[in-house]
């Protein structure tokens, strides 16, 4: 990882931790999900730089090595939109491609809707276009032990996670969420109880990788992560009738548990998602799980770089 440079960038009074590699004229900003940080993009960053792109991955506010906002419980997805736009401004970048994974997909789409002049294209993994608000995820159609519902409950995830050290929490989530089943606890369980301690790490995720994540979350904790995305997912941020004109690519693993959310697979496969994102290509990876970019980096890198080459030529 010696070739990836690290620095802090001031954005709206907060210091955001930024990792960067490459010096090409085209910029790609990579947006992590949970329980991730910039490091989730380690394979993509090197591939992007080797193909002539400037790759930038950062920790969202409240995550990893970035500053915590003063009042995390008041944050909404608007904060992440502000982070992305503010980072582009601070680095003097007029226009960029965005790549978002998991909840990082949501601000990627929203920046493209609100600031289309700043976005060359959007690639998302694991999550299609969703507008924050009461119907973003139909939690009412899932058992009350559904992980998002549990984590939305003030204090519940804090107590659940607090029984373990940070490294164990990250290990448990990475392992549970790389399965094809939605994590759902029974009435007498918490989400962490779903994990069998005898289960090994996924083969594509090493103890060294786990240590990098754990050391960052030991600094940040989970306070902001539980607020954004989970406890603010149902909060309307005032964006109505979003229209996105930039080219977009959605990469979904066939074994991604998100496809089992109520209505999600039909929303994607039927093309209904294209009502919001008209210029959208959708690729399904046969063996892909929710962490496809770490699980099958060469396959995902090829898709990303092909998309970038295609639409960089248009500019």
Helices and strands as residue ranges (DSSP letters): E 5-11, E 14-21, E 26-31, G 38-41, H 42-50, E 53-58, G 72-74, H 77-90, E 96-101, H 104-114, G 116-118, E 119-125, G 139-141, H 147-152, H 156-161, H 166-176, G 191-194, H 207-220, H 223-227, G 230-232, E 247-253, G 257-260, H 264-269, G 272-275, E 280-285, H 292-295, H 297-312
